């Protein structure tokens, strides 16, 4: 369980894209927008998921779409 202010950084060291899944009962916003949902992290990309409230997160990073 994460609390507001907690963050997780993900580095994709694989040779293919990975999907970061929003999950059930969770809202994950793409930073700087109101877009929600699963995100794709390119190979060698870095993303940070920041908890901003109960079951609410924002995600940002390089190689993120």
NORURFEN-V351859 format. One record per pair of residues at least 6 apart in sequence whose C-alpha atoms are under 6 Angstrom apart, sorted by the first residue. I is the first residue (numbers start at 1). GAP is how many residues later the second one is. D is the distance in whole Angstrom. If there is no record, write none. Layout:
# NORURFEN-V351859
i=I gap=GAP d=D
i=I gap=GAP d=D
This chain:
# NORURFEN-V351859
i=4 gap=47 d=5
i=4 gap=48 d=5
i=4 gap=49 d=5
i=5 gap=46 d=6
i=6 gap=45 d=5
i=7 gap=42 d=6
i=7 gap=43 d=4
i=8 gap=40 d=6
i=8 gap=41 d=5
i=9 gap=38 d=6
i=9 gap=39 d=4
i=10 gap=36 d=6
i=10 gap=37 d=5
i=11 gap=34 d=6
i=11 gap=35 d=5
i=12 gap=31 d=5
i=12 gap=32 d=5
i=12 gap=33 d=5
i=13 gap=31 d=5
i=14 gap=29 d=6
i=15 gap=28 d=6
i=16 gap=27 d=5
i=17 gap=24 d=6
i=17 gap=25 d=4
i=17 gap=26 d=5
i=18 gap=22 d=6
i=18 gap=23 d=5
i=19 gap=20 d=6
i=19 gap=21 d=5
i=20 gap=18 d=6
i=20 gap=19 d=5
i=21 gap=17 d=5
i=22 gap=6 d=6
i=22 gap=15 d=5
i=22 gap=16 d=5
i=26 gap=29 d=5
i=26 gap=30 d=6
i=27 gap=29 d=5
i=28 gap=8 d=5
i=28 gap=28 d=6
i=28 gap=29 d=5
i=28 gap=30 d=5
i=29 gap=6 d=6
i=29 gap=7 d=5
i=29 gap=29 d=5
i=30 gap=28 d=6
i=30 gap=29 d=5
i=31 gap=27 d=6
i=31 gap=28 d=6
i=31 gap=29 d=5
i=39 gap=26 d=6
i=40 gap=24 d=6
i=40 gap=25 d=5
i=41 gap=22 d=6
i=41 gap=23 d=5
i=42 gap=21 d=5
i=45 gap=17 d=6
i=45 gap=18 d=5
i=46 gap=15 d=6
i=46 gap=16 d=5
i=47 gap=13 d=6
i=47 gap=14 d=4
i=48 gap=11 d=6
i=48 gap=12 d=6
i=49 gap=9 d=6
i=49 gap=10 d=4
i=50 gap=7 d=5
i=50 gap=8 d=5
i=51 gap=6 d=4
